[in-house]
Amino acid sequence: MTYTAPLDDMRFVLDEIAGLSEIAGMPGYEDATPDLVDAVLGEAGRLANEVLAPLNHSGDREGLGFENGVVRTPKGFREAYQQYVESGWNSLPFDPDYGGQGLPWALSTAVTEMWNAANMSFALCPLLNQGAVDLLETHATEEQKQTYLTKLISGEWTGTMNLTEPQAGSDVGALKTKAERNGDHYLITGQKIYITWGEHDYTDNIVHLVLARLPDAPAGTKGISLFIVPKFLVNADGTAGPRNDLRCVSLEHKLGVHASPTCVMAYGDNGGAVGYLVGEENNGMACMFTMMNNARLAVGMQGVAIADRAYQQATAFARDRVQSRAIGSSDPKATAIIQHPDVRRMLMTMRAGTEAMRCIAYLNAAEIDRAHRHPDATVRAKSDARANLLTPITKGWATELGCNLTSLGVQIHGGMGFIEETGAAQHYRDARILPIYEGTTGIQALDLLTRKLLRDGGETARGLIEEMLETLAQVSASEDTRVSTLAAPTIEQIRSLAKSTESLLKTGAEDMVTAAAAATPYLNLFGTVVGGWLLCKSALTASAKLASGEGNSLFYDAKIKTARFYLDNILPQASGYAAAIEGAESVMAMDEAQF
Ligand SMILES: Cc1cc2nc3c(=O)[nH]c(=O)nc-3n(C[C@H](O)[C@H](O)[C@H](O)COP(=O)(O)OP(=O)(O)OC[C@H]3O[C@@H](n4cnc5c(N)ncnc54)[C@H](O)[C@@H]3O)c2cc1C
C-alpha cells in the first residue's frame, strides 16, 4: 500500500508537454529554475510518500469523529497538516504580496497530484483552500485580502466552498440561503449540504465562501451574491475572535473519502451569521466561477492521481501473485500474473490512460500560466480560451477514466481486490466521487458544448485541432518507424473529432436537445483524442532522446510503447463516441411514460 511519486514521469510531462522552461521565462515565474523544480518535486514526493500515503488506509478505516458540532480527524492527520503547512506547501502558486511563492500553476498541479495520490481525503482540504485563495486573490478587496488571504495562503486558516443546498445541486440558481444587509456587513441564514472540510480540528479558524441571495435579488444565477463567512469573526489585530452564528450540524456517511469531513452546515440559527460581500451584489456566480474552474482542474488531477496510485498498487500485486502457467511456456511452474496477457492488457490500460490524463491536466495548468503571465496579449487570450476549453475535458474525462482505471486495479487483484485490506477497494471507492462533485460529468459536458464550443462558434476547438494536426505531421515525418507509424491512426481520429465538432456546431444551432444528448460522448471523444495527440508528442520526444543517447533509454522506450498501446487499444474508442454523437437523436426517442 505504498506510494512512490512518479517524479520522472511528472518531470517529463512538465518539460515536454506543459513547456515549463518556457513558462519559467515569463515575468514573475523566473524562480522556477530547473534546480528549484527538481527540489520542489523531490521534497513534495518525500512528504507524499513518507507522511501522507501511510495515513491513507488508516484514515479510511478509522474515519472521522463528530461530537457537539466538533469534528475529530483521524490519527496523524492533524500533525501531517501541520508539517505540510510548516514546510510551506500551502503557498506554492500564490501571490508573493500575500505570502505566496509565486510558482507556476503547472508545477503546483504536479505537486497536487502527489498529495491526492498519497491521500485524497487529506488533499481535499488544501484543494478547496486553493480555490478559495484563487477566488479572493481575484475578487476580494485589499482589506479582505489582508484579513483572510494571507492566513489562507500560509495555511493558518482553511477555506471552503458553499454552493450546494438540498434543492440546489447542479442547479445552483435554485439556492435559497438568504443574505440581508446589516450595516457594513450582511446576515446569512440557511442550510448548505455536502460542504467539504466545512468543520475540522486543524486550524483555529475556517473561512467559508458562501453563495446566498438578497431579498430583492433577481431569480436564478443572476441573483446570487458571494460572502466571506468566517467561523470566528476576526479581531482588529487579525486573530480569530468571537464565534460566528454557524455550525456543522452533521457529517455524511459516504462510499469513499472517509477521512474528509462532508458537512451539513447551518448558518444563522441565532439571527444570522455575519458575512462580508465579495465583489458586487448579484455577481456572486462570476466570482465563484474562479474558484470552480480552479477546483475543476484540481478534481481532474485527482482522477490522474488516484489512477496512478491504483496502477502502482496493481503492478506490485501482479508481480507478486502467482497463478497458472504462462501461456506458451514450457516451464510447468505457475507464474506471476503479470505474465498473463489479460493482466498485461489491464496494466497497460491503466498506465496509458494515466499518462494521457496527466498530459492533459498539466497542459491545462500550463495554459493557465500562459494566460496569466505571457508577455504577449494575443497569446494570453488564446491560452485563456484554451484553458477554458480544456478544463471541462480534464475534469470530465480524467475523472470518468479515473473511476474505470481504479476498477481495473481491483480486477487485477482478483478476489483480494474486493477485500478491504489490500487498499485496492479504497482507491475504487475514493475515485467514485470525482465525476460527481465540482459539477457532474453531465454538467461538464454541457459546459464544453455551450460555453466552450457554441459560444465562440468553434474557434478555440478548431485552433486546438489544427495544432494537433501540426504535431502529427512531425510524428509522421519521424525517421523512427515506431513513431511515424503512430501518425495515421491518430490523424484519422483527429479528423473524426473535427467532423464531430462541425456536426455538433450545426446541431447546436438547430436542435439543442439533440446536441445536449451528444454532449457527454463529445467530451469523451475530445479527451480520448487529445490524450492520443499528447502521447504521440511524448513518443516523438522520447525517440529524439533515444537517438541522442540522452537519459534513461528504458524510460524513453516505455514512452513509445505506451503511446503505441494507447493508439491500438484506447484511441479506437473515439470512433464509438463519434458514432454516438451522430446517433444522439435516439437518446430522447422514448416517451417518459415508457420508462
Ligand atoms: C463528497 C462530496 C463532497 C462535496 N463537496 C462540496 C463542497 O465542498 N461544496 C459544495 O457546494 N458542494 C459539494 N458537493 C456537492 C456536489 O458538488 C453536488 O453533489 C454535485 O454538484 C451534484 O449535485 P446533486 O448531488 O444535487 O445532483 P443533481 O444535481 O440532483 O444531479 C443528479 C443527476 O442529474 C444530472 N443532472 C442534473 N442537472 C442536469 C442538467 N441540467 N443536465 C444534465 N444532467 C443533469 C446530474 O449529472 C446527475 O447525474 C459535494 C458532494 C459530495 C458527495
Ligand as a Chemical Component Dictionary entry (heavy atoms), coordinates in Angstrom:
data_LIG
# 
_chem_comp.id                   LIG 
_chem_comp.type                 NON-POLYMER 
_chem_comp.pdbx_formal_charge   0 
_chem_comp.three_letter_code    LIG 
# 
loop_
_chem_comp_atom.comp_id 
_chem_comp_atom.atom_id 
_chem_comp_atom.alt_atom_id 
_chem_comp_atom.type_symbol 
_chem_comp_atom.charge 
_chem_comp_atom.model_Cartn_x 
_chem_comp_atom.model_Cartn_y 
_chem_comp_atom.model_Cartn_z 
_chem_comp_atom.pdbx_ordinal 
LIG C1  C1  C 0 -18.399 14.026 -1.004  1  
LIG C2  C2  C 0 -18.995 15.273 -1.564  2  
LIG C3  C3  C 0 -18.335 16.474 -1.388  3  
LIG C4  C4  C 0 -18.897 17.653 -1.879  4  
LIG N1  N1  N 0 -18.291 18.855 -1.612  5  
LIG C5  C5  C 0 -18.955 20.007 -1.888  6  
LIG C6  C6  C 0 -18.467 21.265 -1.417  7  
LIG O1  O1  O 0 -17.411 21.357 -0.792  8  
LIG N2  N2  N 0 -19.204 22.373 -1.666  9  
LIG C7  C7  C 0 -20.384 22.329 -2.348  10 
LIG O2  O2  O 0 -21.004 23.366 -2.526  11 
LIG N3  N3  N 0 -20.868 21.148 -2.819  12 
LIG C8  C8  C 0 -20.186 19.995 -2.600  13 
LIG N4  N4  N 0 -20.679 18.798 -3.038  14 
LIG C9  C9  C 0 -21.893 18.783 -3.831  15 
LIG C10 C10 C 0 -21.656 18.376 -5.279  16 
LIG O3  O3  O 0 -20.993 19.384 -5.971  17 
LIG C11 C11 C 0 -23.018 18.001 -5.880  18 
LIG O4  O4  O 0 -23.386 16.767 -5.293  19 
LIG C12 C12 C 0 -22.984 17.898 -7.384  20 
LIG O5  O5  O 0 -22.787 19.157 -7.968  21 
LIG C13 C13 C 0 -24.273 17.291 -7.947  22 
LIG O6  O6  O 0 -25.407 17.871 -7.385  23 
LIG P1  P1  P 0 -26.552 16.932 -6.779  24 
LIG O7  O7  O 0 -25.910 15.997 -5.838  25 
LIG O8  O8  O 0 -27.644 17.773 -6.270  26 
LIG O9  O9  O 0 -27.052 16.083 -8.005  27 
LIG P2  P2  P 0 -28.196 16.546 -9.042  28 
LIG O10 O10 O 0 -27.940 17.935 -9.490  29 
LIG O11 O11 O 0 -29.524 16.234 -8.465  30 
LIG O12 O12 O 0 -27.887 15.566 -10.260 31 
LIG C14 C14 C 0 -28.415 14.235 -10.347 32 
LIG C15 C15 C 0 -28.126 13.721 -11.758 33 
LIG O13 O13 O 0 -28.799 14.555 -12.707 34 
LIG C16 C16 C 0 -27.875 15.072 -13.646 35 
LIG N5  N5  N 0 -28.262 16.442 -13.985 36 
LIG C17 C17 C 0 -28.710 17.411 -13.165 37 
LIG N6  N6  N 0 -28.958 18.528 -13.859 38 
LIG C18 C18 C 0 -28.653 18.281 -15.139 39 
LIG C19 C19 C 0 -28.691 19.027 -16.347 40 
LIG N7  N7  N 0 -29.066 20.307 -16.366 41 
LIG N8  N8  N 0 -28.318 18.416 -17.489 42 
LIG C20 C20 C 0 -27.885 17.140 -17.494 43 
LIG N9  N9  N 0 -27.831 16.382 -16.387 44 
LIG C21 C21 C 0 -28.202 16.940 -15.225 45 
LIG C22 C22 C 0 -26.515 15.023 -12.973 46 
LIG O14 O14 O 0 -25.459 14.948 -13.925 47 
LIG C23 C23 C 0 -26.651 13.755 -12.138 48 
LIG O15 O15 O 0 -26.340 12.637 -12.920 49 
LIG C24 C24 C 0 -20.114 17.603 -2.597  50 
LIG C25 C25 C 0 -20.759 16.378 -2.786  51 
LIG C26 C26 C 0 -20.228 15.237 -2.263  52 
LIG C27 C27 C 0 -20.981 13.948 -2.438  53 
# 
loop_
_chem_comp_bond.comp_id 
_chem_comp_bond.atom_id_1 
_chem_comp_bond.atom_id_2 
_chem_comp_bond.value_order 
_chem_comp_bond.pdbx_ordinal 
LIG C1  C2  SING 1  
LIG C2  C3  SING 2  
LIG C2  C26 DOUB 3  
LIG C3  C4  DOUB 4  
LIG C4  N1  SING 5  
LIG C4  C24 SING 6  
LIG N1  C5  DOUB 7  
LIG C5  C6  SING 8  
LIG C5  C8  SING 9  
LIG C6  O1  DOUB 10 
LIG C6  N2  SING 11 
LIG N2  C7  SING 12 
LIG C7  O2  DOUB 13 
LIG C7  N3  SING 14 
LIG N3  C8  DOUB 15 
LIG C8  N4  SING 16 
LIG N4  C9  SING 17 
LIG N4  C24 SING 18 
LIG C9  C10 SING 19 
LIG C10 O3  SING 20 
LIG C10 C11 SING 21 
LIG C11 O4  SING 22 
LIG C11 C12 SING 23 
LIG C12 O5  SING 24 
LIG C12 C13 SING 25 
LIG C13 O6  SING 26 
LIG O6  P1  SING 27 
LIG P1  O7  DOUB 28 
LIG P1  O8  SING 29 
LIG P1  O9  SING 30 
LIG O9  P2  SING 31 
LIG P2  O10 DOUB 32 
LIG P2  O11 SING 33 
LIG P2  O12 SING 34 
LIG O12 C14 SING 35 
LIG C14 C15 SING 36 
LIG C15 O13 SING 37 
LIG C15 C23 SING 38 
LIG O13 C16 SING 39 
LIG C16 N5  SING 40 
LIG C16 C22 SING 41 
LIG N5  C17 SING 42 
LIG N5  C21 SING 43 
LIG C17 N6  DOUB 44 
LIG N6  C18 SING 45 
LIG C18 C19 SING 46 
LIG C18 C21 DOUB 47 
LIG C19 N7  SING 48 
LIG C19 N8  DOUB 49 
LIG N8  C20 SING 50 
LIG C20 N9  DOUB 51 
LIG N9  C21 SING 52 
LIG C22 O14 SING 53 
LIG C22 C23 SING 54 
LIG C23 O15 SING 55 
LIG C24 C25 DOUB 56 
LIG C25 C26 SING 57 
LIG C26 C27 SING 58 
# 
